[in-house]
Amino acid sequence: MPSIVDGFVRFVTAINRWLFTAVSLLLLLIVPVMLYAVVARYGFNAPSDWGLELATLLFGPYFLLGGPYLLHTGGHVNLDLLRQAASPRVNRVFDLLNYPVIAAFAIILLYYAWPFAVQSYGLGETSYTSWNPVIWPIKFVIPIALVLLFLQAAAEWLRLFFHEVTPPAGEGTKDGL
């Protein structure tokens, strides 16, 4: 693989790995908040105005920013029966076709998500609930995640195009490292 392509692939994957690790830490906050909301509601008949909403607002970035690295590790839903029946060469062709579809999907969604996020910022959008937190920063996570997904799809396509089946040393593997 040419060094500039290798550098791009490593850089994009490293960013997405770091973000995945960072947003995974959100679970340390989401779980206790959800636990508090459930115990307060059902144990003490005192539902919180903010518990479920905060957990939902935190789960969005967790889900969206974890997706691009999951693409690298092969953690997304897959047609395993079809892949197991196909030869490695056919699977490679599937992937060479699949990554551009993912990239196109990310671009199309980005086309609609960016104005949505900008409008939310311009309006100073809040959730309009009794707690009423500002939610426009969460909406900006959508286009950011789509750009990262596009870049990871491009990196995976380049890695595959240049015949590198497994990532370089220290880059993790398709089985989740």
N, C-alpha and C positions, 0 to 999 in steps of 0.2 A: 504494500500500500504506500503511495507517495507520502512523504513526511508531512506535507501541509494537510492532506486529508486525514492522516493519522492524528495529527494535532487537533483538528476540528472534532473528530470523533471522540477523542479522549476528553477534550474540553467540555463538550456538550454533555457527555455522560457523567463527568465529574460534577458539573453544576446540578444535574438532575439527581444524582446520588446524594449530594449534600442537602438539597431541598427535601428529598424524600426522608432523610434522617431527621432534619429539622422539624418537618410537619408531623412526623411520627410521634414526636414528643407532645403534640397537642392531645394525644390520647390520655396522657397523664392528667390533663385538665378536663377533658370531655367526660371521662368515666366518673370522677367524683361529682361533677356538676349534675350528671344524669342521676347518680345515686341519691344525691341530696334532693333533687326534684321529685323523685319517686317516693322516697321516705317521707318527705314533707307532705306530699299530697295524700298518700294512702296511710301512712302511719300516724300523722298528726292532723289530717284533714285541713292542712294549711298550704295549698298549692303556691308555688313561687311564681312571680310574674316573669322572671328572667331566666330560670334554669333551663327549660327546654329550648328556649330561643337562643341562649348563649351556646348550648351544645350544638344546635343546628348551624349557627353561624361559624362555629369552629370546625365542624365536620366538612363544610364546603371546601375550604382551603386544603384540609387534609386529603380529601378525595381527589381534588383537581390537581394539586401539585405533586401528589404521589404517582399519578398516572403516567407521566412521561418516563420515569425510571422503571415503572412496571413494564412498559413496552420493551425496555432494554433487557429485563430479566425474563421476559416471556411469561409474565404473570397474568396476562389478560385471558379472557375466555378464548378457547381455541377449539377447532373441530378435530379433537384428538383421534377419533376413529378414522377420519379421512387421512390425517397425517400419518398415522401408524401404518395404514395400508399402502401409502405412497412411498416411492423410493426417495432417497436423499436429494437426488437431482430434481424430482418433481416438487418436493418441499421447498427447494431453493427457488424454483420458478414461482411457486405460490407466494413466497416472501418477497421476491423481486417485484411482483405485481401488487402485493398487499401494502407495502410501505408507501408507495405513491398514492394509493387510495386513502390511507390514513393521513398523509400530508395534505391531500386535496380537501379532505373532510375538515381538517384543522383550519385551513385557509378559509373555507366557506363559513365555518362557524365564527372565525375571527372577524370576518367581514360584517357579521351581524352583532357580535358581542362588543366590539369596540365602541360603536355609537351608543349602545345600551349602557356601558360603563361610564362614558363621558356624560351622557344625559343624567345619570344617577348622581354623579359628582356635581354637575351644574345645579341640580335641584337640591343638593344637600340632603339626599334621600335618607329617610329613616324608616323603621319597620312599621310605624303607625300602630304599635301595640301600646299597652300601658307602660311597658318599660321603655320603648321607643329608642333603641340604640341607632346610631348612624350606621348605615349598611353599604354606602357606596364603596368603602375600601374593599369589602368582600366581593363586590361586583367587579372590581378591577382585577381580582385574582383570575377571573374567567379568561380574559384575553391573554394575560401573562401565561397561564397554563397552556393555552392553545399555541402560543409561540413556542413554548418549550416542547410541546408534543410534536409540532412540525419539525423543529430542529432535531429531536431524538429520532423521528421517523427517517429524516434525511441521513442522520449519522448511521442508523442501522442499515439503510439501503446501501450507503457507501461501503460500510464494513462488508456486507454481503457481496456487493458488486466486485470488490477487490479480493474475493475468495477467502476472506478470513472468517472461518466458521466459528471459532471461539474468540472472545475478546482478548486483547493483549494482556500480559501479566499485570496483575494489580487492578484490572478493570472490572472484575467480577465475571460471572458466568451467566448463561441463560437460565440456570436453575436457581437463581435467586441470590447469589452472593454479590 
